[in-house]
């Protein structure tokens, strides 16, 4: 038989290879909208970006020079997949100030907090597994879990915290292997979990043998001292994620995963097959800023500036939307969650607002498995990059449209 017999003729072959199951589950990303609007000229309440005018340029330049002088070409070479030990020591010291139980051996440096979430999700989540999280929660984490084929099960979140009975029931599902919570200054609501709930959540993790991804990337942007993270009560059950994107610079892509030793070991093997190692130069700059104390000296001024903007947003909402909406008061971070008192098509409102030079994110993009049309008209507003005058102008325009 001719070796070519039985093969498809060229005109019978598919025009393209079939997508993988992961690719088939990918849809349009909300992050794409956020990045596109961030480059425009609108009054931008949509992006969770820090203000580039507050970046510590001189301190970064000084740290870069110190790193290149001290470490030479090694700072530009491939490095350990876990990150340089001296940088992990500085990071572990910073995390201990935050209340995290960790050591340099249980720290992995990542390309932003998003990579840390992705690594842990890939270690635990198979198609058909359940990921338990709050409603609402961070849209990019939801999209990541959905791409992995997970079923999203949500527990209500409001300013009183979590419904722990509902959380207990959700974690009791044998398919629930992972829980994802944002502890402080949550994206999108700005809510922080009450201090008294945190050890109780740790107890539930142990009872149900569930692993928590604790996202604390806004932990450093605090307007008052935050409570210790859940990780402190269950270090064997928690992968703690943070980042220096909000307090330092997102362009450095300086993220952190602090997790049990077995998780770090598996995550290392996974990361070696994806991006090989962290950015040795930018993570060394972060390590230098921590080691010198410059980062911690910068934070109070930075938090004061962001608090001023939060206060300006709350005041503008009170002037323009009092009696027509209610909203959260965050104790840190960048976000305020606005709920309109009357039903509204928020996606249509966004399209109209964008034509008027104002953008925000509709609340439905942060929820799963719930009706969120006329029953719940919600907006996420971020004022981190806006001056008080811009905030006043933007909220005034939005109120006029409503």
N, C-alpha and C positions, 0 to 999 in steps of 0.2 A: 504494500500500500504506500502510495506517495505520502511523504511526511506532511505535506500541506493539506491532504484530504481531511475533511472534517472541520477545518478552520473556517472562520467567517470570511467571506469575501470582503474586500475593503468597503464596498458600498453597503454591506450589511452590518457593519460595526457601529456601536453607539458613537455619537459625536463627542461625548465626554465621559470620563470615568464617573461612577456614581459617588455622591457625597457620602461621607461617614455619617453615623447616627448623630454624633456631636454636631457636625456642620448642619445637618438637617434640622436640629433644634434651635439653631441660632436665628434670631430675628434682628430687627433694627435696634441699636443700642441707644438708650437715653443719653449715655455719655457723649455720643456723637453730637446730639443737639446742644448739650452743655458746652462742649468745646467750640462748636461753631458760633454760638451766641457770645461766648467769651471773647471772640475776636471782633465782634461788631461794635456799633456805636450806641446801642440801646442802653437804657437804665436797666442794668442786668442784676435781677434778683435770683437768677436761675443757678449760677455756678457756685459750687462750694470751694472757690479758689481763695487763697490768702491774697492780700494786697501786696503786689510786687513793690510798691513804694515803701513798704516796711521791711523788705528783705535786708538783712545785715551785710550789705555789700563789702564794707571795709573789713569786717570781722572774717568773712569768708575768704577774702583776698589774703589777709594776714595768715589765716589758718592754712591756706593752700601753699603759701610760701614756706611756712614752717614744716609742712609735710614733705614738700619736695627737697628742702634742705636736709631734713633729718633722715628721710627714708630713700631719697634719691630715685634712681630708675625703678627700684622695687615697687614704688607707689604706682607705677604705670604698667606693671607686669601682671599676668594672671596671678590670682591669689587663691587662698583656701576657699572652698565652696561654702564654708561656714562663716567666713570673714576673719580678718586678722585678729589674733588673740588680744592684742592691746586695745583694739577698738571694742571688742566684745566686753572687755573688762570695764571700759568707760561706760558702755551701754548698760551693763548689769548694775553698775553703781547708780546710774540715773533711774533705772527701774525700781531699785530698792527704795529710793526716795519717794517713788509713787506708791509703794506698798506691795510690789510684786516680789514673790519669793523665787529667786532665780540665782544663777551663777553664770560665769562666762561659758561654761560647758553646755549649758542648756539655752543658749542664745544663738539664733541664726539670723544673719543680716540678709535682708531681702531687697528687691527692687520695689520699694513702696509697700504700704500695707496690703494693697490688692494682691500682690504676689504671695504674701504670707497666707491670706485667706484661701487663695487658689491651691497652694501646696497642701494645706490641711484637708481641704475638701476633696482633693484627688486621692488622698490617702484613705479616706473613710467612705466616700459616697459612691455607691454603685447605682446603675439605673434601677428605679423602683424603690430605692430607699427613701425614707422620710427625713427631711430637714425641718426642725422646729424653729420658728423665729417669731418675732413680734409683727403685729400689723398696726402701723406701717413700719417699714425698715428700709435700709439702704438699697436702692434699685440695682446697683452693680453687683451686689452679693446675690440678690434674687436671680439675676440673669445668669450669674456664674453657676449657681446650684441647678437652675433649670437646664443649662447646657450639659450638665453632668447627668441629666436624666432623673433628678430627684423630684419627689412630690413635696410641695411646700405646704406645711401645716402651720397655721398662725395662731397666736395668742394675743388678745387685745392689750394694748398699751395706752395708758393715759398718764396724766400728771400725778396720779396716786401710785403709779407703778404697774406691775404685771398682775394679772389674775392668776395667782399661784395655783389655785385648784385646776384651772384650765391648763396651766403648764404641766402640772402633775399628770393629768389625763393624757396630754399629748406625748409626753416623754414615755408613758406607759405602753405606747404602741411598739411592738417588737421590731418594727422596721425603722424606728427612730434612732439612728446612730449618732446624729450630730444635732446640736442646738447652736444657733447663732444669735448672739445678743450684743448690742452696743451699750456699754455700761453708762458712759457719761456723755452728756451734751449730744444726744443722739441725732444722727442724720436719718430722718429729716425733721424730727419734731423739736429737737433741743432738750428733750426730757432726759433727766438722769435717774437711774433706778434708785429707789430709796435705800439708805444704808442698811435698814433693818431687814430688807428683802435679800440682800446679797448672801449671807450665810445660809439662808433657807433655800435659795436656789442651788447652792453648793451641795446641800443635803439631798436635794432631788436628783442631782447629777449622779451621786453615789448610789442612791436607791435604784435608779434605772440603768446604771452602767452606760451612761450616755456621755459623749465628749462634747465640750463646749468650745466654740470659737468665740473668744471674748474680744470684741473690736473696741479699741480705746484710742483711736487715732486722734481724737480731739481732746484727749485727757490733759494735755499741757496748756490748752487755751481755756483756763479756768478763771472765773471771776470771783470765786470763793473756794476754799479748800475742798476738794472732792473726797468722798469716802474711799477706802481701799477697794481695789477691784475684787471680783468674785474669785479670781485665781488664788488669792491669799488663803481662802478657806478650802480650796480643792486643787492644789497644784498638780496632782496626779490626773485630774480630769479636765484640765483647761489648757488650751493653746491660746496664749495671750498675744494679741496683735497690736502694735502701735507703729507710729511713724513720726518722722521729723519734718514731714511735708508742710504742716500747718504752722509750726513755730519757727522753721528755718527756711526751707525752700522745697517746693515739690519737684523742681528740676534736678535736685540731687538724688532723687529716688532712694531715699534713705529710710527703709522700713525695717521692722524688727519682729521676729517671732520668738517668743519665750515659751517653751513647751517641755513636757516630760522627755527624758532622755531617749526613749524609744521612738517618740514622734520626731525628734530632731534627727535621729539616725536615718529614719525612712525619708524624711524631707530632704536631707542631704543627698541621698542617692537619687531622688527625683530631680532635684535642682541641678545636679551634675549632668543630667541628660537633657536639660532644657537650656539654661543660660550659663552653665559651667561654674560661674562664681559671681559674687556681687561686684559692683563697680568699685574697684580697689581705691581709686583716687577719691571719689566723692565720699565714700564711707570713711576714708581716713580723715578727710576734712571734718566730717561730723564727729569723729572720735577726738580730734584735736580741740574742737569747740567745747566738747564735754569735758575733756581732760583739763583744759585751761580754766574752766568755769565760766567762759564767755556766754555759753548758751543759757545757763541759769540766771546770769545777770541781765540778759536781754528779755527774758520772759515777762517780768512784772510790767515793763513799759509796753510790751506788745499786747498783753492782756488788757491793760488799761485802755489802749486805743480801740480794741475790738469791743470792749464794754461800752465805750462812748457811742459807738455806732449802733450797738444793740439798743441802747437807751433812746437814741434818735429814732430808730425804727418803731419802737414801742410808742413813743410820743406821737409820731406821724400816724400810726394806726389809730390811736385814741382820738386824734383830731378828725380824721377823715372817715373812719369806719366804725366808730362807737355806735352801738345799737344795731349794727348790721352784720357784725362778725365778732368772733372771740378768738383768742390766740394764746400761745404758750409764752412763758417768760423763761428763757434758758439761763442757766447758771454758768454757761461757758459755750465755747464753740461759735458757730457761724449762723445758726438757723432759728427761724421762728415759723411756727406752724399755724396757719390761719384757716379757720373754719367759718364759712359764710353761713349766716342764719337762714337764708332763703336758698332753695334749690337753684342750681345753675349748671350749665354745660361748661365745665372748666376748660376742656380742650378748645372749645369754640371761643371762650373768653381769652385764652392764650393767643389764638390766631388774631383776634381783634386787637389785643394789647400789643402784640408784636408790630402790627401796622402803625400803632401809636407810639412806638419806641420804648416799650416796657416788656420785659420777659421775666417769667418765673417758671417753676415746675408744678404741674398739676399733681395733686395728692394721689390720684389713682395709680400713678407710675410707681408708687412705693407700697402698693398693696397687692395681694394675691388672694383669689378665692372668695372675693366679696363683691357685692354690688356697690359701685361707687359712682353712680351717675347723679341723678337728681336727688338721691337720698343723702348724699354727703358731698358737699362742695368744698374742697380743701386745696390749699396752695402752700407750697414750701417757698419761703423767702429767705435769701441770704443777703446780708448787707456788708459782708466783709470787705469788699472792694469799693464801697461807696462812701463818699463824704456825706455829712448830715444834709447839706443842701440838695444833693442828688437823691438821697432817700426821700426827702420831703417832696421833691418834684415827682418821683416815680410813684409814690403812694397816692399823691394827688391825682395823677393821670389814671391810675387804676381805679380809684374811687369814682372818678367821673364816668368811666366805662360801666361800672356796676350800676 
